[in-house]
């Protein structure tokens, strides 16, 4: 399928970032609810409700399950379509009959995370600050407790427990999904046979914490944020849009941006004469962010940022201790040109696992998309992934 570069980039940003396929399976969103959910920090949520999707058939032994954990601005729509003209799942290129993650063989599950970025998306089911607090009959706002990647993992485990699934053939995730994948292997080592970390890391270092904070700052600076209390007032739309612009831009490499705007005019007439006029690429990114902001929630972005900032695989005091319990065969697939979660971060976890006597493989995804190569270029590593899963 031939894709115009700019339209392809736009479509990628709209799902951050979907793949393209001529033949996608139809899929439905399901809902899971659990009560009195205890969080990693000791607090409790009276009710947690999340959406999930499944592909393929669960075998009689219930041992053919692959869990796919999604990225920061994604959701459980990993493959297929909801309807004929609906969006295609972001990893449709590698998830489906006969593909690298073969749904003729595996039962593939994906779950919307807690505090999903898009609680207003009709295709997303999530619990977070925008959810009604049963004690007050109003949105939680900042009364919602801080959540961690481990809490995302434990919600997924609660769903699997309800389905009677005790073990995972593999857990696979990209970006924030990779954090969940490696924490699954550390938290429940006896349940995970294989772990695949795509464009990921095992610990948020100081640079990454600060980088993530840049996604939060525009929201915090928006006077309409009002310390998270805006659900009955003007929403902090300006701050949210600026945050989404930063998230989108940092996920891409300069090469793909520059190639998308080959006719860029440095001395464009508008910006040259009017400080309120902007280059076409600025307008383009703003428009994409405005589209995404319709579904997003500012507080949810803040909580997602914090969950990523708090991450260390195994949720121990140091990374070595956190990785020590892992029994799964591991595969790390960073993107060579990733400027957001640099390959060195994945390599550090891979080498530490090897030092601990664990089985771990490492290979990079080549491409021009930067961080997004984990979505847009993943098919280039489909054969290696397929072999690893076998």
Helices and strands as residue ranges (DSSP letters): H 5-15, E 30-38, E 44-55, E 65-69, E 95-96, E 101-102, E 107-111, E 132-133, E 138-139, G 141-143, H 149-162, E 170-174, H 176-187, G 189-191, E 194-198, H 206-221, G 223-228, H 237-250, H 254-260, H 269-273, H 280-293, H 298-309, G 313-315, H 319-324, E 329-333, H 343-355, E 360-362, G 370-372, H 373-376, G 378-381, H 382-389
